[in-house]
Amino acid sequence: MLKNYLLTAWNVFQRRKLFTAINLACIVLTLVVLLVVTALLQEAFYPSGVEHRSNRFLQVHMMEATNEKGTAISRSPLGYRVIDKYLKPMPGVEMVATVSGIEPTAVIMNGASTELNMRHADAEYWRVMDFKVLAGRVPNEDDVAQGRMVAVLARSMALKLFGDPAPLNRKLETGGQTFTVIGVVQDAMHLNAYADIWVPVTAYPNTDFRHRMTGNFFALLLARSPDDLPAIRAEVHRIAGKMDFAGDPEFTKGEMWADSKIDMFARTLTGSKDINPDTGVVIPGGKIIGGANLVLGGVMILMLLFMLLPALNLVNLNVGRIMERSTEIGVRKAFGASNNQLAAQLVLENVLLCLAGGAIALVLAAGVLWWMEAAGPIPYLKVGLNLAVFGWGLLITVVFGVLSGVVPAMKMSRLDPVHALKGAA
C-alpha cells in the first residue's frame, strides 16, 4: 500500500511541475529562516565550544541597591569589591571568575589606529571558559597577582594587528599602557567570551577599581554539578542581603541575581525582577520561575505564527492542485477507495513534498550559516547545523506538511463520487 502511495505521489509531482515548484519554494524559504534562527538561538542559549560548561555555571551581571524606604534605586554591573569580598569566598561553588564587560579601546600600530574590544579577566575566567589556545598561553594566578602587563589576542585580531597568527612577545600599546602578547586564542562569539583582547583584571592604570561596589564587572559562578545551581542562586540572594554599603549613605541594602543565559534573557524581558509568569507575582531573590520556559515558549509561538501564513498559502495551493484531481478521486471512490485512504494519500503527498523541501532547506541553511561566518555580519560567529538542529528541522517539516495538507485532503476525500466524476466540488 505504501509503495503505491509513493508511486502515485511521484507521478503527481511529475505531472504538475508548476504546483510542485511553487510549493517547494514556499516550504524552502520558510524552513531556511526557521533553521537559521534555531541554530543561532541554540548557540546563544545552549552553546558548545568555549562556553560548553554553561549548563553548570551562573552569571551575576547586575546588582540593585536601594534604601530602606525604597525611594532611591540604583542598578548597575558589579564592582570588583562585590565579587572579591562577597562572591569569591562563597561556599558550594567550584570557582568564581571575574571578568569585565566589553571595553572599547584603540591600538596604534604602524601609524594606524585600530578599534578593538577589550576585557579585563582573572585567572579563574580562563578555567571556566574553555578557549582553544592556538599559541602561547593564557594568564595565570601569578600574572594576575603581580599585575603583569600581558595580553591574549583573538586570532583574527592577531592577524589584523601583526599579520601573524602567533605574535608572541610582541608589544602593543592601548590606553597609554604597553602590553606583551603571551597568547592567541580561537575567535569566539559568546556572551561571556567575545573580545578582541584580554588583559589581567589587575592591569588597570590605578587601583581605585578594587574598592568600588559598582563598576563594569560580572561574575561567573561554576558549580560542581548542575544540581547545585538552585543552592547557589539562594546563596547569592543571601549574600546580597548582607552587603555593606558603608560610605554610601544613600543605599542600605542590595540584591543580586545568579542566572543561566536563558534566565538572564528572561529577566531582561521582565525588567530585572523575579516574576512568576503563571501568577505575575514578584518573587524576592532566586531565579525567574519558568524563565527558560517563558523564553522558549515565546520563541515557539513566534515560530508557529511565522509558519501559519505560508501554511495557509499552501492550503490554498493544495486545494487548487487537488481540485484538478477531482475526476481521479471520483474514479478511486467508485472503485471502493475509502475517505481515510484518499486523505492519507493526499497528506502523504504533501508531507513528502515538505520533506524534500526540508532536505533542500537544510543544505541552504548550512550555506547561509557558512556565509554568516565568512562574511562576518556577526563578529567571530561559529555555528553549525548539528543533530539537534536537524531534528528540530525535521519535526518542523513534518508539522508543516500536516498543517498544509490535512485540510484540503479531508475536504477532497469527502467528495461525492458522482460530482467528483463530473469535475465538481
N, C-alpha and C positions, 0 to 999 in steps of 0.2 A: 504493500500500500504506500509506504513512504517513498519507495523508488518511483512509483507512478506520480506521486505528488511532485517530486523533484523534477522529473522529466517534463511534466505539464508546466511547471514554473519556468523552466529553461525555455521552452517553446514560446511561452507568453512573452518573456523578456525579449526574445529574438524578433517576434512579430511586431512589438510595439516599442521600437527603439527610442522614439522621442519621449514617451512617458517614462521609460526606464532612465534615460539620461537626465531628465528634469528631476525625478525623484532622487537619483543618486547625488546630483549636485546639491539639493536641499539638505540631504542627510549628511553629506561630507562636510559642508560648510558649518553646520550646527555642531557636529561632533568634534571637528578640529578645534573650535573655540572652547568647547567643554573640556576636551582632553588637555589642552594647553593650560587652561585655568586650573584644572585639577592638579596637574603636575606642579605648577607654581605654588598652589596652596599647600600641597603636601611638603614641598621643600621648605616653605615658610614655617609651618607648624610642627612638622614631624621630620626634621632634616636628617640626612645621612652625612657622612664626611666629617667635617670639622666639629659639628655640634651633635654628633650621633649619641652623646650621653644626655641629650636634653630630656629623655624620659625619666631621669633621676636628678636633674638639677632645677632649682628655682631661681628666679631673678627678683631682686629687690631694686626697682628702678625709681621709686618715688616715696617721699615721706611727706606727711602733713603735720604741721604744727598749729596748735590752737591755744587760746587762753581758756580759763575756767568758764567764762560767760559765753564763749563761742562767738565773740564779736570780732575776733581777729583770726584769719586763717591764711596760712602760707603753704603752698605746695611747690616742691622743687625736687630735683635729683638729690642724692645723698652727698653729704660732705665726707671727707676722708675720716674725720674723727668718729662719725657714727659707725662706720664699718670697722675701724681699727679697735675702738673701745667697746662696742656693744655686740657686733656680729661676729667678729673673728673668734672671741672666746666661747661662743655659744656651744652647748653640748649637742650631741646627736647628729653631727654632720661629719663627713669625711674631710672636707676642706671648704674654706670660704675664700673666694677670689675677689680682688678689687680691680676694676677697670674703669677708665673714664669714658664718657661719651665721645662722639666724633669731635675733634678739634681742628678746624680748618687752619692750615698754615701754608707757607711758601718756602721753597728751596731754591737757592740761587746756584745754578750750575752752568759753567762756561758762559757766564754773562746773561743767561736766560733764567727767568723766574718760572717755576713750575708749581702750580697749586696742588696740594695733596691733603689727605685726611689722616690725622694723627690720633693715636690712643696712647695714654699712659696706663701701664698694667704692672701688676706684681707678678712674682714667680708662680704663684698658685694658678693664675689665669692660664698659663701655658700648660698646666696639667689638667685643668678642667676642659679646656679646648683641646682638640686633637689635630692640630695643624700638621700637614706633611712638610717636614723641613727638607728643603731642596739643597741647601748649602749652609755650612757653618752650624750654628746652634742658636737657641733662644736664651733670654736672660734667666739666670738662676737666682737663688736666695742671696748669694754673696753680691751679685751685681746690684740688686735692689738695696741691700743693706748699706753698701758703700756708695750708693748714688752714682754709679758709673755712667758715663755719657756714651751709652751703646744703643744701637738701633737694629731692628729687624725690618726688612722690607718685603712687601709682596712682590712676587716675581715680575709682574707687569711693570711695577714702578721701578724695580731694579734695572730692567731693560731700558725704560724710558730715561732714567737719570744717567746711567752709566754705559748703556749699550752692552751690558754684561749680565748674564743671569746669575752670576756669583761674585759680586764686587766686594768680597770680604776684605776687611781692614781699610776700605776706602772711607774718606771723610765726606760729610755733608753738613751744611750749615742751615739752620732754620730757627727763627725767633731769637736770633742773637746767640744761639748756642751751637756748638760743633759736636757732632756725634760720629762715632765709628761704627760702621756696619759690621755686625758679627754674625748675621744670619739672613737667609732668604727663605720664605715660606710660599707654599702654593696659594694662588689667589682664592679668596673665599668670599661669597656673598651671603652672609647670615647676619641676623640682628645683632648678635654679640661678637661676631668675628670680623665684620667688614672693616677694613682700614687699608691705607697705603703704607703706613709706617707705624711701628710700635716702639716705645721707649719705656724705661723703668718708671714706675709711679713716683719714685724719689728724684726724678730728673728735672723737676720744676726749678726755675731760677731762684726761688726763695722757699722757705719752709712754712709760710703762712697757711698753706692748704691743710696742714696737719691738724690745725686747731678749729677748723670750721665744721659746723653742724650741717650746713647746706653747701652744695657745690655742683660738680659735674660728674660725680661718680655713681656707679651702681655696683651691687654685689651679686655674685653667683654662688649659690649655696649647693654644693654637691652632696647628695645623700648617699649613704652606703647601699641603699635599696629603694626602689620606688615606693615600697610600703612605708618608708619613713617620712614621706613628704607631708602627710597631714600633721604629724607631730612637729615638724619643722615650721610649718605655717603658724601653728599655735604658739610656738616658742618665739617666733619673730613678733607676733602680736603682743606677747607678754613683755618682751624686751622693750618694744616701742613705748609701752605704758610707763616704763621706769626710766626713760631717758631724762637726763638733767639738762635743762636749758638755762643754767646759771650764766649770768652775764647778758641775758637777753630777756628782760622783764616782760616783754610783750607776750611771750609764749611760755606756757607752763606744762603742756602735755603734747605727746606726739603719737603718730600712727604710721605703720609701715605695712606693706603687703608683699608677701612672697608668692610669686605667681609662676605658673608654667607659661610658655609662649602664648598659647591659645587663651588662657585665662587673663593674661595681661591685655590681650587684644579685646576680650570681652569687657574688661574693666574700663578700658578707654571708651568703648561704646556706651557704657553706662555711667560715665562721669566719675571714674575713680572711686566708686563706692562698692560695698559688698551687698549686692542685691539678689534676692531670690527671685528668678524670673517667673516662678509659678505664683508667688504671692505679692511681689513688688515690695516686700519688707526689707529695709536696710538692716544688715547683719553686722555688728561690730567685729572687726578682725577676721582672720581666716581667709578663705578663698571665696570667689564668687560661686555660689551654689549653682551647679549646672552650667558653669561658664562655657566649657567646651561644647556641651550640647547646644547652648544658645547660639554660638558661632556656627557650628556645623549644621544645625537645623536651619539657620538663616541662609547659609550657602546652598543647602539642598533645596530650599524653597525657591531661591533665585534661579537655580539650575532648572527646576521643573517649570518655572514660569518662562524661562528662556526657551525651553523645549516646546512649550504649549503652542506658540504661534506657528512654527514650522510644522508641528504635528497637525494642527488644524488645516494648514495648507495642503499637507499630504493627504489628509482625509478627503478634501475636495478633489484632489488629483486622482485619488484612488477610486472615488465614486464615479468620476468621468471615465476612468480606464475600465472599471468593471461594468459600467452601463453598456459599453461596446460589446461586452461578452454575454449580454442577456440571452441571445439565442443559444449559445453554448450551454449556459446554465439551464435553460429550459429543456434542452435535449437530455442533459445529465439527470435532471429531475424526472423527466418522462421515463428514463430507464432505471429509476429507483434510487438515485442518489439522495441521501438524507440531508436535512438542513445542516446538521453538525459536520458532515463530511465536506459539504461545499464551503462552509465557514472556515473549517480547518485548512482547506486548500488555499483559500484566499488569504488567510492570516499567514500561513507558511510562506506564500509568495512574498508578502511584504516583509516578513522577518528575514528571509534570505536576502532580499534587496538591501535591508538595513545592515545585515552582517557584511555584505560586500562593501557597502558604504563605510562601515566601521573599519574594515581592513584598509581601505584607501585612506580613511581619516587618520588612522594610526601612523601610516607612513608619512602623510603630510604634516601631522602634528610633530613627529620627530624632526622633520625638516624645519619647521617653524622654530622649535626649541634650539636646534643647531644654529639657525640663523641668529637667534637672540643671543646665543653665547658668542658667536663670531663677530657680529656687528656691534655688540656692546651697548644696546639701549639701556640695559641694567648692568652696571659695572660688576665684573667678576662672577657673573651668573654661571653656575654649573648645575644643570638639572637635566634629567632624562626620563624617558618613559619606562619605568620599572614594572615588575609584575603586578604590583598593587594598582598602578595607574591603568595597566592593560585590563585588569579585572573590572575596574570601575567602568572603563570604556566599553567593555563587552556587555556589562549589565545595562548601561545607559542605552546601548544599541538595541538590545532586546526589548527594553521598555519602550523605546522609540517605535520599534516595529509593531508592537502590540497596540500601543496607543493610536497609531495612524492607520492600522489595518482592521481592527476589530469592528469599528462602527460600520464602514462600508461592507465588510464581509457579512455581518449579521443582516444588514438591510437587503443585500442581494440574494442571500441564501433563502430568504423568505418569499421570493418572487413566486407568483402563481405560474405554473408551467405553461399554461395557455397564453398568458400575457407575455411571458418571457420569450416564447417561440415567435410571437408577433413583434418582438423588439421593444415592448413597452414595459415601463417600470411601475 
